[in-house]
Amino acid sequence: MDYDTLRHFADTYWLAFMFILFVGIVAWAFRPGGRKSADEAARIPLKED
């Protein structure tokens, strides 16, 4: 593979993959019912042994 091929891959497919991954993570974070698990995870450092 030469530089131009790798650059084309990075400019198109990798950017699309990263965008889809970002949208998926944001959708997962704001899904219905996600607040309960996020609140439980936020309280972990405050729990006593």
mmCIF entry with sequence, helices, sheets and N, C-alpha, C, O atoms, coordinates in Angstrom:
data_MODEL
# 
_entry.id   MODEL 
# 
_entity.id                         1 
_entity.type                       polymer 
_entity.pdbx_number_of_molecules   1 
# 
_entity_poly.entity_id                      1 
_entity_poly.type                           'polypeptide(L)' 
_entity_poly.nstd_linkage                   no 
_entity_poly.nstd_monomer                   no 
_entity_poly.pdbx_seq_one_letter_code       MDYDTLRHFADTYWLAFMFILFVGIVAWAFRPGGRKSADEAARIPLKED 
_entity_poly.pdbx_seq_one_letter_code_can   MDYDTLRHFADTYWLAFMFILFVGIVAWAFRPGGRKSADEAARIPLKED 
_entity_poly.pdbx_strand_id                 A 
# 
loop_
_entity_poly_seq.entity_id 
_entity_poly_seq.num 
_entity_poly_seq.mon_id 
_entity_poly_seq.hetero 
1 1  MET n 
1 2  ASP n 
1 3  TYR n 
1 4  ASP n 
1 5  THR n 
1 6  LEU n 
1 7  ARG n 
1 8  HIS n 
1 9  PHE n 
1 10 ALA n 
1 11 ASP n 
1 12 THR n 
1 13 TYR n 
1 14 TRP n 
1 15 LEU n 
1 16 ALA n 
1 17 PHE n 
1 18 MET n 
1 19 PHE n 
1 20 ILE n 
1 21 LEU n 
1 22 PHE n 
1 23 VAL n 
1 24 GLY n 
1 25 ILE n 
1 26 VAL n 
1 27 ALA n 
1 28 TRP n 
1 29 ALA n 
1 30 PHE n 
1 31 ARG n 
1 32 PRO n 
1 33 GLY n 
1 34 GLY n 
1 35 ARG n 
1 36 LYS n 
1 37 SER n 
1 38 ALA n 
1 39 ASP n 
1 40 GLU n 
1 41 ALA n 
1 42 ALA n 
1 43 ARG n 
1 44 ILE n 
1 45 PRO n 
1 46 LEU n 
1 47 LYS n 
1 48 GLU n 
1 49 ASP n 
# 
_struct_asym.id          A 
_struct_asym.entity_id   1 
# 
loop_
_struct_conf.conf_type_id 
_struct_conf.id 
_struct_conf.pdbx_PDB_helix_id 
_struct_conf.beg_label_comp_id 
_struct_conf.beg_label_asym_id 
_struct_conf.beg_label_seq_id 
_struct_conf.pdbx_beg_PDB_ins_code 
_struct_conf.end_label_comp_id 
_struct_conf.end_label_asym_id 
_struct_conf.end_label_seq_id 
_struct_conf.pdbx_end_PDB_ins_code 
_struct_conf.beg_auth_comp_id 
_struct_conf.beg_auth_asym_id 
_struct_conf.beg_auth_seq_id 
_struct_conf.end_auth_comp_id 
_struct_conf.end_auth_asym_id 
_struct_conf.end_auth_seq_id 
_struct_conf.pdbx_PDB_helix_class 
_struct_conf.details 
_struct_conf.pdbx_PDB_helix_length 
HELX_P HELX_P1 AA1 TYR A 3  ? PHE A 9  ? TYR A 3  PHE A 9  1 ? 7  
HELX_P HELX_P2 AA2 ALA A 10 ? TRP A 14 ? ALA A 10 TRP A 14 3 ? 5  
HELX_P HELX_P3 AA3 LEU A 15 ? ALA A 29 ? LEU A 15 ALA A 29 1 ? 15 
HELX_P HELX_P4 AA4 GLY A 34 ? ALA A 42 ? GLY A 34 ALA A 42 1 ? 9  
HELX_P HELX_P5 AA5 ILE A 44 ? LEU A 46 ? ILE A 44 LEU A 46 5 ? 3  
# 
_struct_conf_type.id          HELX_P 
_struct_conf_type.criteria    ? 
_struct_conf_type.reference   ? 
# 
loop_
_atom_site.group_PDB 
_atom_site.id 
_atom_site.type_symbol 
_atom_site.label_atom_id 
_atom_site.label_alt_id 
_atom_site.label_comp_id 
_atom_site.label_asym_id 
_atom_site.label_entity_id 
_atom_site.label_seq_id 
_atom_site.pdbx_PDB_ins_code 
_atom_site.Cartn_x 
_atom_site.Cartn_y 
_atom_site.Cartn_z 
_atom_site.occupancy 
_atom_site.B_iso_or_equiv 
_atom_site.pdbx_formal_charge 
_atom_site.auth_seq_id 
_atom_site.auth_comp_id 
_atom_site.auth_asym_id 
_atom_site.auth_atom_id 
_atom_site.pdbx_PDB_model_num 
ATOM 1   N N  . MET A 1 1  ? 0.842   -1.175 0.000  1.00 0.00 ? 1  MET A N  1 
ATOM 2   C CA . MET A 1 1  ? 0.000   0.000  0.000  1.00 0.00 ? 1  MET A CA 1 
ATOM 3   C C  . MET A 1 1  ? 0.895   1.250  0.000  1.00 0.00 ? 1  MET A C  1 
ATOM 4   O O  . MET A 1 1  ? 1.902   1.322  0.706  1.00 0.00 ? 1  MET A O  1 
ATOM 5   N N  . ASP A 1 2  ? 0.506   2.184  -0.783 1.00 0.00 ? 2  ASP A N  1 
ATOM 6   C CA . ASP A 1 2  ? 1.272   3.417  -0.812 1.00 0.00 ? 2  ASP A CA 1 
ATOM 7   C C  . ASP A 1 2  ? 0.570   4.494  0.026  1.00 0.00 ? 2  ASP A C  1 
ATOM 8   O O  . ASP A 1 2  ? -0.518  4.285  0.563  1.00 0.00 ? 2  ASP A O  1 
ATOM 9   N N  . TYR A 1 3  ? 1.211   5.615  0.112  1.00 0.00 ? 3  TYR A N  1 
ATOM 10  C CA . TYR A 1 3  ? 0.726   6.706  0.956  1.00 0.00 ? 3  TYR A CA 1 
ATOM 11  C C  . TYR A 1 3  ? -0.654  7.196  0.533  1.00 0.00 ? 3  TYR A C  1 
ATOM 12  O O  . TYR A 1 3  ? -1.513  7.440  1.380  1.00 0.00 ? 3  TYR A O  1 
ATOM 13  N N  . ASP A 1 4  ? -0.869  7.342  -0.772 1.00 0.00 ? 4  ASP A N  1 
ATOM 14  C CA . ASP A 1 4  ? -2.157  7.862  -1.252 1.00 0.00 ? 4  ASP A CA 1 
ATOM 15  C C  . ASP A 1 4  ? -3.306  6.921  -0.905 1.00 0.00 ? 4  ASP A C  1 
ATOM 16  O O  . ASP A 1 4  ? -4.396  7.376  -0.559 1.00 0.00 ? 4  ASP A O  1 
ATOM 17  N N  . THR A 1 5  ? -3.075  5.633  -0.994 1.00 0.00 ? 5  THR A N  1 
ATOM 18  C CA . THR A 1 5  ? -4.113  4.658  -0.660 1.00 0.00 ? 5  THR A CA 1 
ATOM 19  C C  . THR A 1 5  ? -4.443  4.724  0.826  1.00 0.00 ? 5  THR A C  1 
ATOM 20  O O  . THR A 1 5  ? -5.613  4.725  1.210  1.00 0.00 ? 5  THR A O  1 
ATOM 21  N N  . LEU A 1 6  ? -3.411  4.779  1.657  1.00 0.00 ? 6  LEU A N  1 
ATOM 22  C CA . LEU A 1 6  ? -3.648  4.855  3.097  1.00 0.00 ? 6  LEU A CA 1 
ATOM 23  C C  . LEU A 1 6  ? -4.331  6.164  3.480  1.00 0.00 ? 6  LEU A C  1 
ATOM 24  O O  . LEU A 1 6  ? -5.197  6.182  4.355  1.00 0.00 ? 6  LEU A O  1 
ATOM 25  N N  . ARG A 1 7  ? -3.954  7.233  2.844  1.00 0.00 ? 7  ARG A N  1 
ATOM 26  C CA . ARG A 1 7  ? -4.572  8.518  3.139  1.00 0.00 ? 7  ARG A CA 1 
ATOM 27  C C  . ARG A 1 7  ? -6.045  8.524  2.730  1.00 0.00 ? 7  ARG A C  1 
ATOM 28  O O  . ARG A 1 7  ? -6.888  9.049  3.457  1.00 0.00 ? 7  ARG A O  1 
ATOM 29  N N  . HIS A 1 8  ? -6.353  7.951  1.588  1.00 0.00 ? 8  HIS A N  1 
ATOM 30  C CA . HIS A 1 8  ? -7.745  7.864  1.148  1.00 0.00 ? 8  HIS A CA 1 
ATOM 31  C C  . HIS A 1 8  ? -8.555  7.027  2.133  1.00 0.00 ? 8  HIS A C  1 
ATOM 32  O O  . HIS A 1 8  ? -9.678  7.394  2.478  1.00 0.00 ? 8  HIS A O  1 
ATOM 33  N N  . PHE A 1 9  ? -8.000  5.913  2.584  1.00 0.00 ? 9  PHE A N  1 
ATOM 34  C CA . PHE A 1 9  ? -8.686  5.064  3.566  1.00 0.00 ? 9  PHE A CA 1 
ATOM 35  C C  . PHE A 1 9  ? -8.946  5.837  4.854  1.00 0.00 ? 9  PHE A C  1 
ATOM 36  O O  . PHE A 1 9  ? -10.050 5.790  5.397  1.00 0.00 ? 9  PHE A O  1 
ATOM 37  N N  . ALA A 1 10 ? -7.939  6.543  5.341  1.00 0.00 ? 10 ALA A N  1 
ATOM 38  C CA . ALA A 1 10 ? -8.087  7.292  6.588  1.00 0.00 ? 10 ALA A CA 1 
ATOM 39  C C  . ALA A 1 10 ? -9.070  8.446  6.433  1.00 0.00 ? 10 ALA A C  1 
ATOM 40  O O  . ALA A 1 10 ? -9.821  8.749  7.361  1.00 0.00 ? 10 ALA A O  1 
ATOM 41  N N  . ASP A 1 11 ? -9.072  9.076  5.294  1.00 0.00 ? 11 ASP A N  1 
ATOM 42  C CA . ASP A 1 11 ? -9.957  10.224 5.079  1.00 0.00 ? 11 ASP A CA 1 
ATOM 43  C C  . ASP A 1 11 ? -11.412 9.830  4.924  1.00 0.00 ? 11 ASP A C  1 
ATOM 44  O O  . ASP A 1 11 ? -12.294 10.625 5.248  1.00 0.00 ? 11 ASP A O  1 
ATOM 45  N N  . THR A 1 12 ? -11.688 8.649  4.449  1.00 0.00 ? 12 THR A N  1 
ATOM 46  C CA . THR A 1 12 ? -13.075 8.279  4.175  1.00 0.00 ? 12 THR A CA 1 
ATOM 47  C C  . THR A 1 12 ? -13.591 7.237  5.158  1.00 0.00 ? 12 THR A C  1 
ATOM 48  O O  . THR A 1 12 ? -14.449 7.544  5.985  1.00 0.00 ? 12 THR A O  1 
ATOM 49  N N  . TYR A 1 13 ? -13.091 6.032  5.084  1.00 0.00 ? 13 TYR A N  1 
ATOM 50  C CA . TYR A 1 13 ? -13.657 4.932  5.855  1.00 0.00 ? 13 TYR A CA 1 
ATOM 51  C C  . TYR A 1 13 ? -13.393 5.071  7.343  1.00 0.00 ? 13 TYR A C  1 
ATOM 52  O O  . TYR A 1 13 ? -14.285 4.814  8.152  1.00 0.00 ? 13 TYR A O  1 
ATOM 53  N N  . TRP A 1 14 ? -12.195 5.470  7.719  1.00 0.00 ? 14 TRP A N  1 
ATOM 54  C CA . TRP A 1 14 ? -11.885 5.603  9.144  1.00 0.00 ? 14 TRP A CA 1 
ATOM 55  C C  . TRP A 1 14 ? -12.705 6.726  9.770  1.00 0.00 ? 14 TRP A C  1 
ATOM 56  O O  . TRP A 1 14 ? -13.183 6.588  10.896 1.00 0.00 ? 14 TRP A O  1 
ATOM 57  N N  . LEU A 1 15 ? -12.872 7.829  9.058  1.00 0.00 ? 15 LEU A N  1 
ATOM 58  C CA . LEU A 1 15 ? -13.683 8.934  9.561  1.00 0.00 ? 15 LEU A CA 1 
ATOM 59  C C  . LEU A 1 15 ? -15.135 8.493  9.733  1.00 0.00 ? 15 LEU A C  1 
ATOM 60  O O  . LEU A 1 15 ? -15.764 8.829  10.736 1.00 0.00 ? 15 LEU A O  1 
ATOM 61  N N  . ALA A 1 16 ? -15.664 7.762  8.788  1.00 0.00 ? 16 ALA A N  1 
ATOM 62  C CA . ALA A 1 16 ? -17.035 7.264  8.892  1.00 0.00 ? 16 ALA A CA 1 
ATOM 63  C C  . ALA A 1 16 ? -17.176 6.295  10.063 1.00 0.00 ? 16 ALA A C  1 
ATOM 64  O O  . ALA A 1 16 ? -18.163 6.347  10.797 1.00 0.00 ? 16 ALA A O  1 
ATOM 65  N N  . PHE A 1 17 ? -16.203 5.421  10.239 1.00 0.00 ? 17 PHE A N  1 
ATOM 66  C CA . PHE A 1 17 ? -16.227 4.476  11.359 1.00 0.00 ? 17 PHE A CA 1 
ATOM 67  C C  . PHE A 1 17 ? -16.212 5.212  12.693 1.00 0.00 ? 17 PHE A C  1 
ATOM 68  O O  . PHE A 1 17 ? -16.984 4.879  13.592 1.00 0.00 ? 17 PHE A O  1 
ATOM 69  N N  . MET A 1 18 ? -15.340 6.208  12.829 1.00 0.00 ? 18 MET A N  1 
ATOM 70  C CA . MET A 1 18 ? -15.246 6.955  14.076 1.00 0.00 ? 18 MET A CA 1 
ATOM 71  C C  . MET A 1 18 ? -16.536 7.745  14.341 1.00 0.00 ? 18 MET A C  1 
ATOM 72  O O  . MET A 1 18 ? -16.954 7.857  15.493 1.00 0.00 ? 18 MET A O  1 
ATOM 73  N N  . PHE A 1 19 ? -17.163 8.285  13.316 1.00 0.00 ? 19 PHE A N  1 
ATOM 74  C CA . PHE A 1 19 ? -18.417 9.005  13.493 1.00 0.00 ? 19 PHE A CA 1 
ATOM 75  C C  . PHE A 1 19 ? -19.527 8.063  13.957 1.00 0.00 ? 19 PHE A C  1 
ATOM 76  O O  . PHE A 1 19 ? -20.287 8.400  14.866 1.00 0.00 ? 19 PHE A O  1 
ATOM 77  N N  . ILE A 1 20 ? -19.622 6.902  13.346 1.00 0.00 ? 20 ILE A N  1 
ATOM 78  C CA . ILE A 1 20 ? -20.635 5.917  13.749 1.00 0.00 ? 20 ILE A CA 1 
ATOM 79  C C  . ILE A 1 20 ? -20.383 5.446  15.171 1.00 0.00 ? 20 ILE A C  1 
ATOM 80  O O  . ILE A 1 20 ? -21.330 5.272  15.939 1.00 0.00 ? 20 ILE A O  1 
ATOM 81  N N  . LEU A 1 21 ? -19.136 5.239  15.533 1.00 0.00 ? 21 LEU A N  1 
ATOM 82  C CA . LEU A 1 21 ? -18.790 4.849  16.897 1.00 0.00 ? 21 LEU A CA 1 
ATOM 83  C C  . LEU A 1 21 ? -19.189 5.937  17.887 1.00 0.00 ? 21 LEU A C  1 
ATOM 84  O O  . LEU A 1 21 ? -19.741 5.638  18.946 1.00 0.00 ? 21 LEU A O  1 
ATOM 85  N N  . PHE A 1 22 ? -18.916 7.188  17.554 1.00 0.00 ? 22 PHE A N  1 
ATOM 86  C CA . PHE A 1 22 ? -19.285 8.303  18.421 1.00 0.00 ? 22 PHE A CA 1 
ATOM 87  C C  . PHE A 1 22 ? -20.800 8.381  18.612 1.00 0.00 ? 22 PHE A C  1 
ATOM 88  O O  . PHE A 1 22 ? -21.276 8.536  19.737 1.00 0.00 ? 22 PHE A O  1 
ATOM 89  N N  . VAL A 1 23 ? -21.543 8.277  17.537 1.00 0.00 ? 23 VAL A N  1 
ATOM 90  C CA . VAL A 1 23 ? -23.007 8.329  17.631 1.00 0.00 ? 23 VAL A CA 1 
ATOM 91  C C  . VAL A 1 23 ? -23.524 7.162  18.468 1.00 0.00 ? 23 VAL A C  1 
ATOM 92  O O  . VAL A 1 23 ? -24.457 7.333  19.253 1.00 0.00 ? 23 VAL A O  1 
ATOM 93  N N  . GLY A 1 24 ? -22.936 5.992  18.314 1.00 0.00 ? 24 GLY A N  1 
ATOM 94  C CA . GLY A 1 24 ? -23.340 4.832  19.105 1.00 0.00 ? 24 GLY A CA 1 
ATOM 95  C C  . GLY A 1 24 ? -23.085 5.019  20.588 1.00 0.00 ? 24 GLY A C  1 
ATOM 96  O O  . GLY A 1 24 ? -23.924 4.654  21.411 1.00 0.00 ? 24 GLY A O  1 
ATOM 97  N N  . ILE A 1 25 ? -21.951 5.577  20.938 1.00 0.00 ? 25 ILE A N  1 
ATOM 98  C CA . ILE A 1 25 ? -21.627 5.803  22.351 1.00 0.00 ? 25 ILE A CA 1 
ATOM 99  C C  . ILE A 1 25 ? -22.559 6.846  22.955 1.00 0.00 ? 25 ILE A C  1 
ATOM 100 O O  . ILE A 1 25 ? -23.021 6.685  24.084 1.00 0.00 ? 25 ILE A O  1 
ATOM 101 N N  . VAL A 1 26 ? -22.836 7.903  22.217 1.00 0.00 ? 26 VAL A N  1 
ATOM 102 C CA . VAL A 1 26 ? -23.755 8.933  22.717 1.00 0.00 ? 26 VAL A CA 1 
ATOM 103 C C  . VAL A 1 26 ? -25.157 8.358  22.875 1.00 0.00 ? 26 VAL A C  1 
ATOM 104 O O  . VAL A 1 26 ? -25.827 8.636  23.869 1.00 0.00 ? 26 VAL A O  1 
ATOM 105 N N  . ALA A 1 27 ? -25.608 7.562  21.913 1.00 0.00 ? 27 ALA A N  1 
ATOM 106 C CA . ALA A 1 27 ? -26.941 6.947  22.009 1.00 0.00 ? 27 ALA A CA 1 
ATOM 107 C C  . ALA A 1 27 ? -27.003 5.994  23.201 1.00 0.00 ? 27 ALA A C  1 
ATOM 108 O O  . ALA A 1 27 ? -28.021 5.925  23.890 1.00 0.00 ? 27 ALA A O  1 
ATOM 109 N N  . TRP A 1 28 ? -25.919 5.260  23.444 1.00 0.00 ? 28 TRP A N  1 
ATOM 110 C CA . TRP A 1 28 ? -25.899 4.324  24.571 1.00 0.00 ? 28 TRP A CA 1 
ATOM 111 C C  . TRP A 1 28 ? -25.938 5.097  25.890 1.00 0.00 ? 28 TRP A C  1 
ATOM 112 O O  . TRP A 1 28 ? -26.606 4.670  26.832 1.00 0.00 ? 28 TRP A O  1 
ATOM 113 N N  . ALA A 1 29 ? -25.243 6.208  25.971 1.00 0.00 ? 29 ALA A N  1 
ATOM 114 C CA . ALA A 1 29 ? -25.200 6.985  27.210 1.00 0.00 ? 29 ALA A CA 1 
ATOM 115 C C  . ALA A 1 29 ? -26.552 7.617  27.534 1.00 0.00 ? 29 ALA A C  1 
ATOM 116 O O  . ALA A 1 29 ? -26.899 7.755  28.707 1.00 0.00 ? 29 ALA A O  1 
ATOM 117 N N  . PHE A 1 30 ? -27.316 8.001  26.518 1.00 0.00 ? 30 PHE A N  1 
ATOM 118 C CA . PHE A 1 30 ? -28.599 8.670  26.739 1.00 0.00 ? 30 PHE A CA 1 
ATOM 119 C C  . PHE A 1 30 ? -29.795 7.758  26.504 1.00 0.00 ? 30 PHE A C  1 
ATOM 120 O O  . PHE A 1 30 ? -30.906 8.241  26.288 1.00 0.00 ? 30 PHE A O  1 
ATOM 121 N N  . ARG A 1 31 ? -29.583 6.449  26.543 1.00 0.00 ? 31 ARG A N  1 
ATOM 122 C CA . ARG A 1 31 ? -30.683 5.515  26.319 1.00 0.00 ? 31 ARG A CA 1 
ATOM 123 C C  . ARG A 1 31 ? -31.662 5.568  27.501 1.00 0.00 ? 31 ARG A C  1 
ATOM 124 O O  . ARG A 1 31 ? -31.289 5.967  28.604 1.00 0.00 ? 31 ARG A O  1 
ATOM 125 N N  . PRO A 1 32 ? -32.901 5.168  27.263 1.00 0.00 ? 32 PRO A N  1 
ATOM 126 C CA . PRO A 1 32 ? -33.864 5.123  28.368 1.00 0.00 ? 32 PRO A CA 1 
ATOM 127 C C  . PRO A 1 32 ? -33.398 4.103  29.417 1.00 0.00 ? 32 PRO A C  1 
ATOM 128 O O  . PRO A 1 32 ? -32.988 2.994  29.074 1.00 0.00 ? 32 PRO A O  1 
ATOM 129 N N  . GLY A 1 33 ? -33.465 4.478  30.662 1.00 0.00 ? 33 GLY A N  1 
ATOM 130 C CA . GLY A 1 33 ? -33.033 3.593  31.730 1.00 0.00 ? 33 GLY A CA 1 
ATOM 131 C C  . GLY A 1 33 ? -31.550 3.705  32.042 1.00 0.00 ? 33 GLY A C  1 
ATOM 132 O O  . GLY A 1 33 ? -31.062 3.036  32.953 1.00 0.00 ? 33 GLY A O  1 
ATOM 133 N N  . GLY A 1 34 ? -30.843 4.515  31.323 1.00 0.00 ? 34 GLY A N  1 
ATOM 134 C CA . GLY A 1 34 ? -29.416 4.663  31.551 1.00 0.00 ? 34 GLY A CA 1 
ATOM 135 C C  . GLY A 1 34 ? -29.082 5.507  32.769 1.00 0.00 ? 34 GLY A C  1 
ATOM 136 O O  . GLY A 1 34 ? -27.988 5.396  33.321 1.00 0.00 ? 34 GLY A O  1 
ATOM 137 N N  . ARG A 1 35 ? -30.001 6.336  33.185 1.00 0.00 ? 35 ARG A N  1 
ATOM 138 C CA . ARG A 1 35 ? -29.741 7.213  34.332 1.00 0.00 ? 35 ARG A CA 1 
ATOM 139 C C  . ARG A 1 35 ? -29.529 6.405  35.605 1.00 0.00 ? 35 ARG A C  1 
ATOM 140 O O  . ARG A 1 35 ? -28.673 6.750  36.419 1.00 0.00 ? 35 ARG A O  1 
ATOM 141 N N  . LYS A 1 36 ? -30.292 5.340  35.786 1.00 0.00 ? 36 LYS A N  1 
ATOM 142 C CA . LYS A 1 36 ? -30.169 4.538  37.002 1.00 0.00 ? 36 LYS A CA 1 
ATOM 143 C C  . LYS A 1 36 ? -28.783 3.917  37.097 1.00 0.00 ? 36 LYS A C  1 
ATOM 144 O O  . LYS A 1 36 ? -28.147 3.977  38.150 1.00 0.00 ? 36 LYS A O  1 
ATOM 145 N N  . SER A 1 37 ? -28.313 3.324  36.016 1.00 0.00 ? 37 SER A N  1 
ATOM 146 C CA . SER A 1 37 ? -26.986 2.715  36.055 1.00 0.00 ? 37 SER A CA 1 
ATOM 147 C C  . SER A 1 37 ? -25.886 3.756  36.183 1.00 0.00 ? 37 SER A C  1 
ATOM 148 O O  . SER A 1 37 ? -24.866 3.492  36.820 1.00 0.00 ? 37 SER A O  1 
ATOM 149 N N  . ALA A 1 38 ? -26.064 4.926  35.597 1.00 0.00 ? 38 ALA A N  1 
ATOM 150 C CA . ALA A 1 38 ? -25.071 5.995  35.720 1.00 0.00 ? 38 ALA A CA 1 
ATOM 151 C C  . ALA A 1 38 ? -25.027 6.530  37.153 1.00 0.00 ? 38 ALA A C  1 
ATOM 152 O O  . ALA A 1 38 ? -23.949 6.819  37.674 1.00 0.00 ? 38 ALA A O  1 
ATOM 153 N N  . ASP A 1 39 ? -26.187 6.661  37.787 1.00 0.00 ? 39 ASP A N  1 
ATOM 154 C CA . ASP A 1 39 ? -26.217 7.118  39.173 1.00 0.00 ? 39 ASP A CA 1 
ATOM 155 C C  . ASP A 1 39 ? -25.566 6.097  40.107 1.00 0.00 ? 39 ASP A C  1 
ATOM 156 O O  . ASP A 1 39 ? -24.853 6.475  41.037 1.00 0.00 ? 39 ASP A O  1 
ATOM 157 N N  . GLU A 1 40 ? -25.804 4.816  39.867 1.00 0.00 ? 40 GLU A N  1 
ATOM 158 C CA . GLU A 1 40 ? -25.170 3.777  40.678 1.00 0.00 ? 40 GLU A CA 1 
ATOM 159 C C  . GLU A 1 40 ? -23.652 3.790  40.495 1.00 0.00 ? 40 GLU A C  1 
ATOM 160 O O  . GLU A 1 40 ? -22.906 3.634  41.462 1.00 0.00 ? 40 GLU A O  1 
ATOM 161 N N  . ALA A 1 41 ? -23.206 3.972  39.277 1.00 0.00 ? 41 ALA A N  1 
ATOM 162 C CA . ALA A 1 41 ? -21.761 4.021  39.022 1.00 0.00 ? 41 ALA A CA 1 
ATOM 163 C C  . ALA A 1 41 ? -21.137 5.257  39.657 1.00 0.00 ? 41 ALA A C  1 
ATOM 164 O O  . ALA A 1 41 ? -19.989 5.207  40.100 1.00 0.00 ? 41 ALA A O  1 
ATOM 165 N N  . ALA A 1 42 ? -21.867 6.356  39.708 1.00 0.00 ? 42 ALA A N  1 
ATOM 166 C CA . ALA A 1 42 ? -21.336 7.581  40.304 1.00 0.00 ? 42 ALA A CA 1 
ATOM 167 C C  . ALA A 1 42 ? -21.184 7.446  41.815 1.00 0.00 ? 42 ALA A C  1 
ATOM 168 O O  . ALA A 1 42 ? -20.349 8.123  42.414 1.00 0.00 ? 42 ALA A O  1 
ATOM 169 N N  . ARG A 1 43 ? -21.978 6.583  42.436 1.00 0.00 ? 43 ARG A N  1 
ATOM 170 C CA . ARG A 1 43 ? -21.910 6.414  43.884 1.00 0.00 ? 43 ARG A CA 1 
ATOM 171 C C  . ARG A 1 43 ? -20.870 5.397  44.322 1.00 0.00 ? 43 ARG A C  1 
ATOM 172 O O  . ARG A 1 43 ? -20.638 5.264  45.523 1.00 0.00 ? 43 ARG A O  1 
ATOM 173 N N  . ILE A 1 44 ? -20.240 4.683  43.422 1.00 0.00 ? 44 ILE A N  1 
ATOM 174 C CA . ILE A 1 44 ? -19.272 3.642  43.779 1.00 0.00 ? 44 ILE A CA 1 
ATOM 175 C C  . ILE A 1 44 ? -18.141 4.178  44.663 1.00 0.00 ? 44 ILE A C  1 
ATOM 176 O O  . ILE A 1 44 ? -17.819 3.531  45.659 1.00 0.00 ? 44 ILE A O  1 
ATOM 177 N N  . PRO A 1 45 ? -17.520 5.327  44.353 1.00 0.00 ? 45 PRO A N  1 
ATOM 178 C CA . PRO A 1 45 ? -16.424 5.790  45.209 1.00 0.00 ? 45 PRO A CA 1 
ATOM 179 C C  . PRO A 1 45 ? -16.873 6.172  46.631 1.00 0.00 ? 45 PRO A C  1 
ATOM 180 O O  . PRO A 1 45 ? -16.053 6.220  47.548 1.00 0.00 ? 45 PRO A O  1 
ATOM 181 N N  . LEU A 1 46 ? -18.148 6.438  46.806 1.00 0.00 ? 46 LEU A N  1 
ATOM 182 C CA . LEU A 1 46 ? -18.646 6.879  48.115 1.00 0.00 ? 46 LEU A CA 1 
ATOM 183 C C  . LEU A 1 46 ? -19.091 5.715  48.992 1.00 0.00 ? 46 LEU A C  1 
ATOM 184 O O  . LEU A 1 46 ? -19.373 5.911  50.174 1.00 0.00 ? 46 LEU A O  1 
ATOM 185 N N  . LYS A 1 47 ? -19.160 4.510  48.436 1.00 0.00 ? 47 LYS A N  1 
ATOM 186 C CA . LYS A 1 47 ? -19.595 3.356  49.212 1.00 0.00 ? 47 LYS A CA 1 
ATOM 187 C C  . LYS A 1 47 ? -18.495 2.940  50.185 1.00 0.00 ? 47 LYS A C  1 
ATOM 188 O O  . LYS A 1 47 ? -17.304 2.984  49.874 1.00 0.00 ? 47 LYS A O  1 
ATOM 189 N N  . GLU A 1 48 ? -18.938 2.539  51.365 1.00 0.00 ? 48 GLU A N  1 
ATOM 190 C CA . GLU A 1 48 ? -17.984 2.038  52.347 1.00 0.00 ? 48 GLU A CA 1 
ATOM 191 C C  . GLU A 1 48 ? -17.836 0.543  52.171 1.00 0.00 ? 48 GLU A C  1 
ATOM 192 O O  . GLU A 1 48 ? -18.761 -0.135 51.721 1.00 0.00 ? 48 GLU A O  1 
ATOM 193 N N  . ASP A 1 49 ? -16.678 0.035  52.523 1.00 0.00 ? 49 ASP A N  1 
ATOM 194 C CA . ASP A 1 49 ? -16.429 -1.414 52.418 1.00 0.00 ? 49 ASP A CA 1 
ATOM 195 C C  . ASP A 1 49 ? -17.164 -2.186 53.479 1.00 0.00 ? 49 ASP A C  1 
ATOM 196 O O  . ASP A 1 49 ? -17.063 -3.412 53.531 1.00 0.00 ? 49 ASP A O  1 
# 
